[in-house]
Amino acid sequence: MDCLARMEKMMQDVFIIGSRGLPARYGGFETFVSELINHQKSSDIKYHVACLSDKEHHTHFNFADADCFTINPPQLGPARVIAYDIMAINYALDLVKTHDLKEPIFYILGNTIGAFIWHFANKIHKVGGLLYVNPDGLEWKRSKWSRPIQRYLKYAEKCMTKNADLIISDNIGIENYIQTTYSNVKTRFIAYGTEINSRKLSSDDPRVKQLFKKWNIKSKGYYLIVGRFVPENNYETAIREFMASDTKRDLVIICNHQNNPYFEKLSLKTNLQQDKRVKFVGTLYEKDLLDYVRQKAFAYIHGHEVGGTNPGLLEALANTDLNLVLDVDFNKSVAGLSSFYWTKKEGNLAKLINDSDQQQDLSTYGDRAKAIIQENYTWKKIVEEYEDLFLNES
C-alpha cells in the first residue's frame, strides 16, 4: 500500500475518526480535518482519515498526502454514526498491526461511541497507541435529540472523559466544563480556526448583483443570521426581538429552513410572515459570496448557546464589523470585547438592535474582531499547535 509506505525515520501516525471525511462538504469537524491537512507543515506526521461512504468500503485514496480510507456502515438510522466510528477504529487498528505502525495516535471527534470506548481504549493501548478525544460541544443538550438519546450522549461524554488519554477542547468554556464536571481528566485547549478573507468580491460582480436583487437587500441595510436551523440557536428569540424593534433594516436569515418542520412551528409562534423585514433566503454554499454577504451586513446576530467555538461566530468576527452575540461563556470567551451581548430576557435584544441602529462608525468594533481572529484563530496557528501536540506530547 503506497500511501502507507514508511520512511526510515520515525513517523507519527495520526488516525482521525469521527468526521464524515474528505473532501470537506459538511460542517465544522470536516472543515477542521481539511484545514489541518491542507496547512500541514511537519513532514514527520502521517494523517489517516476515516471517510463515510455509501458505496465503498476499505478503499484508500490520497488527499493532500493524507491517507483516506472509506467505511460503509450499515443503514441503521441514527445508530449508523456509532457503527461508523466503531468500524473505523477497528479498521485503523488492523492497519496499525498490518504495517507495524509504532505509537499511533487515535484522535476521535465527538462523543458518539462513548458508551463503548473502554473496549477500544484498551485495544489502542495494547498496540502502544494513545486515545485523544474532542468532545465538540454539549451535544446532549441539543433539543433535536429525544430524551433517551440525550441521556445516552451525556453518558457517552462521561465514558469518553474517563477513558481518553487527553481531552482536546476547542473552547475554553468547554474545557472548564470538562474539568469541573469530571475528576482526574487531562485536557488541552486548541481552538477552531478561520481566516480573514483578503480576496473580496465587488458590488459589480454579476453574482453579487443577482443575489442582492433576488433578496431585495442593500449593503448595510440588513441584520444577518447564518447557522443550522435548530431551536437551540435561538431563532425564536432573535426573530421575536427583531420584530419588536424599530429598525427599518431587514433581517436576512441564511439556513436550511426548507421542508423543515421547525419552520412551520416557528412561523406559527412568531407570525413572522406578517413582517416583511424578516427574510428566510435558504442556504448559500459559495464561500466567497457568503463572505461578501457577511461583510455587507450592518450587523450579525449570533444566538448559539450549545457547543464550543462556533465556526459561524468566527466567520462573523472575520467579516462583519458589528456582532450582537448571545451572552453565554462559550461565546464571550471567543468574541471578547469586540461584540455587544444580549440575553433571552424579553426586550433585551430589541433594545440592542434599536441602539445599534444609531451607531455611525462601526470600524472600531470590526478592527477589534479581526484582531482577535488574527491573534488567536488563524488556521496557521491552530495547525502549529496540533502538530506540536502530536509530535511532542505523544
C-alpha positions as CSV (number, residue, x, y, z in Angstrom):
1,M,0.0,0.0,0.0
2,D,1.9,3.1,-1.3
3,C,0.1,5.5,0.9
4,L,1.3,3.6,4.0
5,A,5.0,3.3,2.9
6,R,7.2,4.1,5.9
7,M,10.1,6.4,5.9
8,E,13.4,5.4,7.5
9,K,13.0,7.9,10.4
10,M,10.2,7.6,13.0
11,M,6.9,8.9,11.6
12,Q,4.0,9.9,13.9
13,D,0.8,8.3,12.6
14,V,-2.4,10.1,13.5
15,F,-5.8,8.4,12.8
16,I,-8.7,10.9,12.6
17,I,-12.1,9.3,13.2
18,G,-15.5,10.9,13.7
19,S,-15.8,13.3,10.8
20,R,-17.6,12.4,7.5
21,G,-14.2,12.6,5.9
22,L,-12.6,14.4,2.9
23,P,-13.0,16.4,0.9
24,A,-15.0,18.6,3.3
25,R,-18.6,19.1,2.2
26,Y,-20.4,19.4,5.5
27,G,-19.8,21.0,8.9
28,G,-17.2,22.0,11.5
29,F,-15.3,18.7,12.0
30,E,-15.0,18.1,8.3
31,T,-13.6,21.7,7.7
32,F,-11.2,21.2,10.6
33,V,-9.8,18.0,9.2
34,S,-9.4,19.6,5.8
35,E,-7.6,22.7,7.2
36,L,-5.4,20.5,9.4
37,I,-4.2,18.6,6.4
38,N,-4.0,21.5,3.9
39,H,-2.0,23.6,6.3
40,Q,0.4,20.8,7.4
41,K,4.0,21.9,7.8
42,S,5.7,18.9,9.5
43,S,6.8,16.0,7.3
44,D,7.0,13.9,10.4
45,I,3.2,13.4,10.7
46,K,1.2,11.0,8.6
47,Y,-2.6,11.5,8.8
48,H,-5.1,8.7,8.2
49,V,-8.6,9.9,7.8
50,A,-11.8,7.8,8.1
51,C,-14.3,8.8,5.4
52,L,-18.0,7.8,5.5
53,S,-19.2,6.2,2.2
54,D,-22.5,4.8,0.9
55,K,-20.7,2.7,-1.8
56,E,-17.1,1.9,-1.0
57,H,-15.5,0.1,1.9
58,H,-11.9,-0.2,2.9
59,T,-10.7,1.6,-0.2
60,H,-7.9,4.1,0.1
61,F,-7.3,7.4,-1.7
62,N,-4.8,10.3,-1.2
63,F,-5.9,13.8,-0.2
64,A,-3.1,16.3,0.2
65,D,-0.7,13.5,1.3
66,A,-3.2,12.2,3.8
67,D,-4.2,8.5,3.6
68,C,-8.0,8.5,3.4
69,F,-9.9,5.2,3.9
70,T,-13.6,4.6,3.3
71,I,-16.0,3.0,5.7
72,N,-19.5,1.9,4.6
73,P,-21.5,1.1,7.8
74,P,-25.0,-0.5,7.6
75,Q,-28.1,1.8,7.3
76,L,-29.1,1.8,11.0
77,G,-30.8,5.3,11.2
78,P,-29.3,7.4,13.9
79,A,-27.2,4.5,15.1
80,R,-25.3,4.4,11.8
81,V,-22.8,7.0,13.1
82,I,-22.0,4.7,16.1
83,A,-21.4,1.8,13.7
84,Y,-19.3,4.1,11.5
85,D,-16.9,5.1,14.3
86,I,-16.6,1.5,15.6
87,M,-15.9,0.1,12.2
88,A,-13.4,2.9,11.5
89,I,-11.5,2.3,14.7
90,N,-11.3,-1.5,14.1
91,Y,-10.1,-1.0,10.6
92,A,-7.5,1.5,11.8
93,L,-6.3,-1.0,14.4
94,D,-5.9,-3.6,11.6
95,L,-3.8,-1.1,9.6
96,V,-1.6,-0.5,12.7
97,K,-0.9,-4.2,13.1
98,T,-0.5,-5.0,9.4
99,H,2.0,-2.2,8.8
100,D,3.6,-2.4,12.3
101,L,2.9,1.3,13.0
102,K,4.6,2.5,16.2
103,E,2.8,4.5,18.9
104,P,-0.1,5.7,16.8
105,I,-2.5,8.5,17.9
106,F,-6.2,7.9,17.6
107,Y,-8.0,11.3,17.5
108,I,-11.7,10.8,17.9
109,L,-14.0,13.7,17.0
110,G,-17.2,13.7,19.0
111,N,-18.6,11.5,21.8
112,T,-20.8,9.2,19.7
113,I,-19.2,5.9,20.7
114,G,-18.5,6.9,24.3
115,A,-20.5,4.1,25.8
116,F,-18.2,1.6,24.0
117,I,-15.0,3.4,24.2
118,W,-13.4,1.5,27.1
119,H,-13.1,-1.6,24.8
120,F,-11.4,0.4,22.1
121,A,-9.2,2.3,24.5
122,N,-7.8,-1.0,25.7
123,K,-7.1,-2.1,22.2
124,I,-5.4,1.2,21.3
125,H,-3.2,1.0,24.4
126,K,-2.3,-2.6,23.6
127,V,-0.8,-1.6,20.3
128,G,1.2,1.2,22.0
129,G,-1.2,3.9,21.0
130,L,-2.9,6.9,22.6
131,L,-6.5,8.0,22.5
132,Y,-7.3,11.7,22.1
133,V,-10.9,12.9,22.1
134,N,-12.5,16.2,21.0
135,P,-16.0,16.2,22.7
136,D,-17.2,19.0,20.4
137,G,-19.9,20.9,22.4
138,L,-22.6,19.9,24.8
139,E,-24.2,17.6,22.3
140,W,-26.5,16.1,24.9
141,K,-28.2,19.5,25.3
142,R,-29.4,19.7,21.8
143,S,-33.2,19.8,21.6
144,K,-33.2,17.8,18.3
145,W,-32.5,14.6,20.3
146,S,-35.1,12.7,22.2
147,R,-34.7,12.3,26.0
148,P,-33.2,8.7,25.7
149,I,-30.7,9.9,23.2
150,Q,-29.8,12.9,25.3
151,R,-29.2,10.6,28.3
152,Y,-27.0,8.3,26.1
153,L,-24.9,11.3,24.9
154,K,-24.4,12.5,28.4
155,Y,-23.3,9.0,29.5
156,A,-21.1,8.8,26.4
157,E,-19.4,12.1,27.3
158,K,-18.7,10.7,30.8
159,C,-17.2,7.5,29.3
160,M,-15.0,9.4,26.9
161,T,-13.5,11.6,29.5
162,K,-12.8,8.6,31.7
163,N,-11.0,6.5,29.1
164,A,-9.2,9.1,26.9
165,D,-5.6,9.9,27.4
166,L,-6.3,13.5,26.5
167,I,-9.5,15.6,26.0
168,I,-9.0,18.4,23.5
169,S,-11.5,21.3,23.6
170,D,-11.8,24.0,21.0
171,N,-13.3,26.4,23.5
172,I,-12.1,27.5,27.0
173,G,-15.7,27.2,28.2
174,I,-15.9,23.6,27.2
175,E,-12.5,22.8,28.8
176,N,-13.6,24.5,32.0
177,Y,-16.9,22.4,31.9
178,I,-15.0,19.2,31.5
179,Q,-12.5,20.0,34.3
180,T,-15.2,20.9,36.8
181,T,-17.7,18.1,35.8
182,Y,-15.2,15.2,35.8
183,S,-12.2,14.5,38.0
184,N,-8.7,13.5,37.0
185,V,-9.1,14.4,33.4
186,K,-6.2,15.6,31.3
187,T,-7.3,18.4,29.0
188,R,-5.8,20.7,26.4
189,F,-7.4,23.8,24.7
190,I,-6.8,24.2,21.0
191,A,-9.2,26.5,19.2
192,Y,-11.1,26.1,16.0
193,G,-9.9,28.3,13.2
194,T,-10.8,30.6,10.3
195,E,-9.2,33.1,8.0
196,I,-9.6,36.8,7.3
197,N,-10.6,36.9,3.7
198,S,-8.2,39.1,1.7
199,R,-9.8,38.5,-1.7
200,K,-13.1,40.3,-1.7
201,L,-15.8,40.4,-4.3
202,S,-17.0,43.8,-5.6
203,S,-20.6,45.1,-5.9
204,D,-20.2,44.9,-9.7
205,D,-19.7,41.1,-9.6
206,P,-22.7,39.5,-11.5
207,R,-23.3,37.0,-8.7
208,V,-23.5,39.8,-6.1
209,K,-25.9,41.8,-8.3
210,Q,-28.1,38.8,-8.9
211,L,-28.2,37.8,-5.2
212,F,-28.9,41.2,-3.8
213,K,-31.7,41.7,-6.4
214,K,-33.2,38.3,-5.7
215,W,-33.2,39.0,-1.9
216,N,-34.1,42.7,-2.4
217,I,-31.4,43.9,0.0
218,K,-28.8,46.7,0.1
219,S,-25.4,47.0,1.5
220,K,-25.5,47.8,5.3
221,G,-29.3,47.6,5.0
222,Y,-29.8,44.3,6.9
223,Y,-29.0,42.3,10.0
224,L,-27.8,38.8,9.3
225,I,-28.2,35.3,10.9
226,V,-26.3,32.3,9.5
227,G,-26.5,28.9,11.0
228,R,-28.0,25.5,11.5
229,F,-31.8,25.8,11.7
230,V,-32.4,24.3,15.2
231,P,-34.2,25.6,18.3
232,E,-31.0,25.9,20.5
233,N,-29.7,28.5,18.2
234,N,-32.5,30.7,19.5
235,Y,-34.1,31.7,16.2
236,E,-37.4,32.3,18.0
237,T,-35.9,34.8,20.4
238,A,-33.9,36.6,17.7
239,I,-36.9,36.9,15.4
240,R,-39.4,38.0,18.1
241,E,-37.0,40.6,19.3
242,F,-36.2,41.8,15.8
243,M,-39.9,42.1,15.0
244,A,-40.3,44.1,18.2
245,S,-37.5,46.5,17.3
246,D,-38.0,49.8,15.4
247,T,-35.3,49.2,12.8
248,K,-36.0,49.8,9.1
249,R,-33.4,47.3,8.1
250,D,-34.1,43.8,7.1
251,L,-33.3,40.5,8.9
252,V,-31.7,38.1,6.4
253,I,-31.6,34.5,7.6
254,I,-29.4,32.0,5.8
255,C,-30.3,28.5,6.9
256,N,-31.7,25.1,5.8
257,H,-35.4,26.0,6.6
258,Q,-37.0,24.5,3.5
259,N,-39.1,21.4,4.3
260,N,-38.1,21.7,7.9
261,P,-40.9,21.1,10.4
262,Y,-39.3,23.6,12.8
263,F,-40.0,26.4,10.3
264,E,-43.7,25.7,10.4
265,K,-43.7,25.8,14.3
266,L,-41.6,28.9,14.3
267,S,-43.9,30.7,11.8
268,L,-47.0,29.9,13.9
269,K,-45.3,31.0,17.1
270,T,-43.9,34.3,15.8
271,N,-46.2,35.3,12.9
272,L,-43.0,36.1,11.0
273,Q,-44.9,36.2,7.7
274,Q,-46.6,39.4,8.9
275,D,-43.2,41.3,9.0
276,K,-41.8,41.9,5.5
277,R,-38.4,42.7,7.1
278,V,-37.8,39.1,8.0
279,K,-36.4,37.2,5.0
280,F,-35.6,33.5,5.1
281,V,-33.4,33.1,2.0
282,G,-32.3,29.4,2.2
283,T,-28.7,28.2,2.1
284,L,-25.7,29.7,0.4
285,Y,-22.7,27.4,-0.1
286,E,-20.4,29.7,-2.2
287,K,-17.9,30.8,0.4
288,D,-16.7,34.0,-1.3
289,L,-20.3,35.1,-1.9
290,L,-21.3,34.2,1.7
291,D,-18.2,36.2,3.0
292,Y,-19.4,39.2,0.9
293,V,-22.9,38.9,2.4
294,R,-21.3,38.9,5.8
295,Q,-19.1,41.9,5.0
296,K,-22.0,44.0,3.8
297,A,-24.3,43.2,6.7
298,F,-25.0,46.0,9.1
299,A,-24.7,43.6,12.0
300,Y,-24.6,39.8,12.7
301,I,-26.9,38.2,15.3
302,H,-25.4,35.1,16.9
303,G,-27.8,33.0,19.1
304,H,-25.9,29.8,19.5
305,E,-25.7,28.5,23.1
306,V,-24.8,24.8,22.8
307,G,-21.3,24.0,21.7
308,G,-17.8,25.2,21.8
309,T,-16.1,27.6,19.4
310,N,-18.8,28.0,16.8
311,P,-17.4,28.4,13.2
312,G,-20.2,30.8,12.3
313,L,-19.1,33.2,15.1
314,L,-15.5,33.1,13.9
315,E,-16.6,33.8,10.3
316,A,-18.7,36.7,11.6
317,L,-15.8,38.2,13.6
318,A,-13.6,37.9,10.5
319,N,-16.1,39.6,8.2
320,T,-18.7,41.6,9.9
321,D,-18.0,44.8,11.8
322,L,-20.8,44.7,14.4
323,N,-21.7,41.5,16.1
324,L,-24.6,41.0,18.5
325,V,-23.9,37.8,20.4
326,L,-25.8,35.8,22.9
327,D,-24.3,36.2,26.4
328,V,-23.0,32.8,27.3
329,D,-19.5,31.8,28.3
330,F,-18.7,29.9,25.1
331,N,-19.4,32.9,23.0
332,K,-17.8,35.5,25.3
333,S,-14.6,33.5,25.6
334,V,-14.2,33.9,21.8
335,A,-15.7,37.4,20.9
336,G,-14.4,39.2,24.0
337,L,-14.7,43.0,23.8
338,S,-15.3,43.1,20.1
339,S,-19.1,42.5,20.3
340,F,-22.3,43.5,22.1
341,Y,-24.1,40.9,24.1
342,W,-27.8,40.1,24.6
343,T,-29.8,37.8,26.8
344,K,-33.1,36.0,26.2
345,K,-34.9,38.4,28.5
346,E,-37.9,40.0,26.7
347,G,-37.0,43.3,25.2
348,N,-33.2,42.9,25.7
349,L,-32.2,42.2,22.1
350,A,-34.8,44.5,20.6
351,K,-33.3,47.4,22.6
352,L,-29.8,46.4,21.5
353,I,-31.0,46.5,17.9
354,N,-32.5,49.9,18.3
355,D,-29.3,51.2,20.0
356,S,-27.2,49.6,17.3
357,D,-29.2,51.3,14.6
358,Q,-27.9,54.7,15.9
359,Q,-24.2,53.7,15.5
360,Q,-22.4,55.7,12.8
361,D,-18.9,54.3,12.7
362,L,-18.6,50.6,13.3
363,S,-15.0,50.2,12.1
364,T,-13.6,50.2,15.7
365,Y,-15.6,47.0,16.5
366,G,-14.6,45.4,13.2
367,D,-10.9,46.1,13.9
368,R,-11.2,44.6,17.4
369,A,-12.9,41.5,15.9
370,K,-10.3,41.0,13.2
371,A,-7.5,41.4,15.7
372,I,-9.0,38.6,17.8
373,I,-9.1,36.3,14.8
374,Q,-5.6,37.3,13.7
375,E,-4.1,36.7,17.1
376,N,-6.0,33.5,18.2
377,Y,-7.9,31.8,15.4
378,T,-5.9,31.6,12.2
379,W,-5.6,28.0,10.8
380,K,-1.8,28.5,10.6
381,K,-1.7,29.0,14.4
382,I,-4.2,26.2,15.1
383,V,-2.3,23.7,13.0
384,E,1.0,24.6,14.6
385,E,-0.5,23.8,18.0
386,Y,-1.8,20.5,16.8
387,E,1.5,19.5,15.2
388,D,3.3,20.4,18.4
389,L,0.9,18.2,20.4
390,F,1.1,15.2,18.1
391,L,4.9,15.3,17.9
392,N,6.0,16.4,21.4
393,E,3.3,15.2,23.8
394,S,2.6,11.7,22.5
